[in-house]
Every structure is written in structure tokens, then in C-alpha cells.
């Protein structure tokens, strides 16, 4: 006799941990997106030129690039976890 479905059993604890991880990833993404928005504002405010402010401006741009990269990395991990949860 052939099985019509291959049902994978998932323990409740495993499912709970996956959902908790997903929630934490969403919190991290929200925090990084907020930081990116604040950095954009700071970048705009430091566009006038002086040596010290120029260095600060460049640092803020670098921080924004790094934070944006983390948003994409964590978003990818969240998508992976969502696909595992969805089965």
C-alpha cells in the first residue's frame, strides 16, 4: 500500500522555537531599519563641508551601508525559516 502523503511530524517544542526565532528576526529587522532611517537623516544633516564633519559624514554612510546589508542578511534568514515553518 502506498502512502498518499508523507507527513513529517514536528514536535511542538520545535515549532515553538522556530516561531520564536522568526519573531526575533522580525524584531532585529525592525531595529536595523529604524537605525538605517536615522542614519539617512544624520547623513543629510552632515553634508556641509569641513574636515571633521566630512569624516563623520563618511562614517555615517559606511554605517548605513553595513546596517542595510544586515537587514538583507537577516531578511534572507527569515525567509529561510518561514519556508521551513511552512513545510
C-alpha positions in Angstrom: 0.0 0.0 0.0 1.3 3.5 -0.9 1.2 6.4 1.4 -0.7 9.3 -0.2 1.1 11.9 1.9 4.5 11.9 3.6 3.6 13.6 6.8 6.5 14.9 8.8 5.8 15.2 12.5 7.1 18.3 14.1 7.3 18.4 17.9 5.5 21.3 19.5 8.7 22.5 21.1 10.5 22.6 17.7 7.6 24.6 16.2 7.6 27.0 19.1 11.3 27.6 18.8 11.1 28.2 15.1 8.2 30.7 15.6 10.2 32.4 18.4 13.3 32.7 16.2 11.1 34.2 13.4 9.7 36.7 15.9 13.3 37.7 17.0 14.4 38.0 13.3 11.5 40.4 12.7 12.4 42.5 15.8 16.0 42.6 14.6 15.0 43.7 11.1 12.7 46.5 12.5 15.6 47.8 14.7 18.0 47.8 11.8 15.5 49.5 9.5 14.9 52.2 12.2 18.7 52.6 12.5 19.0 53.0 8.8 16.3 55.7 8.7 18.1 57.6 11.5 21.4 57.3 9.7 19.9 58.7 6.5 18.8 61.7 8.5 22.2 62.2 10.0 23.9 61.8 6.6 21.7 64.5 5.2 22.5 66.8 8.1 26.3 66.4 7.7 26.5 67.2 4.0 28.2 70.6 4.6 31.9 70.5 4.3 34.6 70.6 7.0 37.3 68.1 7.7 35.7 66.8 10.9 32.2 66.8 9.6 33.3 65.2 6.3 34.8 62.3 8.2 31.7 61.9 10.3 29.6 62.0 7.2 31.6 59.3 5.6 31.5 57.2 8.7 27.7 57.6 8.9 27.4 56.5 5.2 29.6 53.4 6.0 27.4 52.6 9.0 24.3 52.9 6.9 25.7 50.6 4.2 26.6 48.0 6.9 23.2 48.2 8.6 21.4 47.9 5.2 23.5 44.8 4.5 22.5 43.3 7.8 18.8 43.9 7.0 19.1 41.9 3.8 21.1 39.1 5.5 18.6 38.8 8.3 15.6 39.1 5.9 17.1 36.1 4.0 17.4 34.1 7.1 13.8 35.0 8.0 12.6 33.8 4.6 14.5 30.5 5.1 12.9 30.0 8.4 9.5 30.8 7.1 9.9 28.2 4.4 10.9 25.6 7.0 7.9 26.5 9.1 5.6 26.3 6.1 7.0 22.9 5.3 
